[in-house]
Amino acid sequence: MSPHSSGPRSQPGPRGSGDRPPVQARDTRQNDKRARILDAAIKVFAERGFHSATVAEIARAAGVADGTIYLYFKGKDDLLLRLFDEKMTELLAEAKAALGQEPTAPGKLRRFIQLHLMMVERNPELAAVLIVEMRQSAQFLKAADRQKLAAYVDLIAEVVRSGQETGELDGNISPATVKRALFGALDELALGWLLSGRRVALKKTASEVSEWLVRGLLPAQGGKS
């Protein structure tokens, strides 16, 4: 053996390993870029309206090239649908966690009402997209993947059924009717607030509405419920 080869020979690294960032870093950057696009879409859809907004405007607001949008989304409609799905997932989780902190059925319903209206006031641009602009998407109106919205509204019916079993709520009311009526009222209040220029704070409205809406669901005094 040659004296020049007495030491262990260092092994070369994988070819091109120094030319590319680690997989985790690339994934993080890609997720950040996707999140920027979603945030930009919320802003542009809220300001310009879904039909008037363009992919180019969303790309500019996100600080990316127009073609980058299509690496993550099929187009404007798909972007709106994915935005709705992800934000509803977050809202559903937040609502479930909040209701879990309330020990009574009436308390859960009041919390749901207040949480929904406070979400609107806390993030009016997102609310405008979820409440106003989603109605402008033909794909959403006929889409079969609206389970997240259904699951969110079903939280109301679940609370009503539970409250009826414990005697906290009137046993003669229909949980399905209550969920539609209650959510419809909240949707109309939020829509009116958004279209009126957000002149009145929703916090006071949420407190008042939660009291008289829930009061109508309580068992009659002296009744079997």
N, C-alpha and C positions, 0 to 999 in steps of 0.2 A: 504493500500500500504506500502510496506517495505521501511524504510528510505534509504536502500541501493539502491533502484530503483527509487529514486525521480528524478534523472537527465535523460535527453533523451538518449536513448540507441543508440550508434553509429551504423550505418548500414555498414555491410561489403561490400567491393568493389566487382566488378564483378569477378567471379572465373577466375584465371589465368591472370588477367589484368596486374599484375606486371611482368609477365613472357614474355610478348611480347611487342615489340616497337609499338608506334602509327602507324596507317595505313599509314599516310602521310610519316613518316620516312621510312617505308618499301618500299613504292612506289618510293621514291627518290633514295634509294639504288638500287632498281631494275632498274630504268631508267639509273642510273649512270653505272651500270654493262653492260646494253645493249649498251650504248654509247661507253664504253670501247671496247666491242667486235667489234662494227662497225669500230671504229678507228683502231683497231688492224688488222681487215680484209683489210682495205685500204692499210696499210703498207705491210702486207704479200703478198697480191695480186700483188701490184706494184713491190715488190722485187723478188718474186718467180714465178709470173705468175699464172693465175687462175687454170690451169690444174695441175701444179706442187704443188701448195699450199695444205696443209692439214688442217683439222679441229683442229688437235692437235697443229699445229704451231700457228694458230690463237688464240687458247686457251692460249698457253704459252705467247704470246705477250700481251694478255689482262689480264694475271694474274688470270685466272680462270681455273677450272677443265674442262676437255674435255666435260663431260656430261652437263655442264652448258650451252654450246652453244645451245644444243637441247631444252633447256627450252624456248629459245627465237626464234629459227629458225629451220626449218625442216632439213636443211643441208647446204652444201656449196653453191649450186645453189640458194637456197632460200635466203641465206645471201647476195649474190651478187645482187639479184633482189630487196631485201628490201633496200639495201644500195643505189642502183641506184635510186629507187623511192624517198627516203627521200632527197638525195642530189639534185636531179632534182627539187624537191619541193622548196628547199631553193634557188636554182639558178633561177628558174622561178619567184619567189617572188622578188628576187634582181633585175632581169632584168626589170620586170614591174615597179618597183619603180624608177629605173634609167631612163627608157624611159619616164616616167611621168614627169620628170624634164626638158625634152627637148621640146621646143615649136614648132619645125619644123620637118617635115618628114625626110629630109636629116640628120638633127641633130640626130634624133632617130636612124637611121640606122648606122651612124658613132659611136654612143654610144654603140649600140649593138655589133658591131664588136670589138671595143676596150674592152668592158666588157668581152666578151667571151675569147679573147686571154689573157687578164690580169688574168682571173680566172685560166687559164692553167698555167701561169707563177707563180702565187701566190701559187698554190697548185698542184705541178706536180705529186705527188703520186696519188691524187684523180683523176686528169686528165688522168693519165695512166690507171686507173681502168675504168673510164667512156668511154674513147676513144678506148683503146686497148683491155683490158680484157673482156669488155662486148661482143665483137665480138666472144669470145671463148666460150660463154655460149649458148648451144643449146636451153636451155629453154627460154633465152631472145630472141633469133632470131625468135622463133616461138610464143612467148608470145603475148597474146591479150591485155595485160595491159601496152602498151607503150604510153599511152595518155600523160604522162608528157613530154616525148621527143617531141611528135607531137605538144603539146601546146607551147613548147619553140620555136620550129621552126616556128610555125604559127605566132609568134609575128612579124616576118619579113614580112609575107604576109599582116598582118593587117596594118602595117605601110605603106606598098606600096599602098594598096587600099585607105587608108586615104590621102596619098600624091597625089594620082591621082585625088581624089575628089576636093582637094584644088588647083590643078594645079602645085604643087611643083615637081611632078615626072611625067615622060613620061606616058601618058595614053595608049600607044600602047603596053606596056610590060605586060606580064602575072605575077601576084603576085605569083602564084603557082610555076612558073618556076624560078622566082627570089629567092624565099625562098630556093629552092633546090640547086640552083647554088651557092648562097651566103653561105649557111651553109656547102655545100660540100667543098667550098674553105677554109673555116675556119677549118673544120675538117682535111683537108689535111695539112694545115699549122701547126696545133697543133700536128698532128701525126708525121710530119717530124721533128718538133722541139724536141719532146720527144725521137724519135728514134736516133736522131743525137747527143744525149748527152747534149742537152740544152746549146749549146755553145754560142748562140746569144741571146741577150735580146729581148723579144717579144714586148716590149713597142714601140720601133721604128718601128717594122714591123706592129704593130696594127695601128699606126698613118698613115703610108704610104698606107697600104691596104684600110683603111677606106676612104681615100680621093679618090683614083682612082676607087674603086668599086662603090662608091656612085655617082661619077661624070658621070659614064656611064648610070645612071638611071634618070638623069635630063632631062627636056624637051629640045628639039632642039631649038636653038635661032630662034625666029621668027615663030615657029610652033604654032599650036593651043593649044598644051599642056602647 
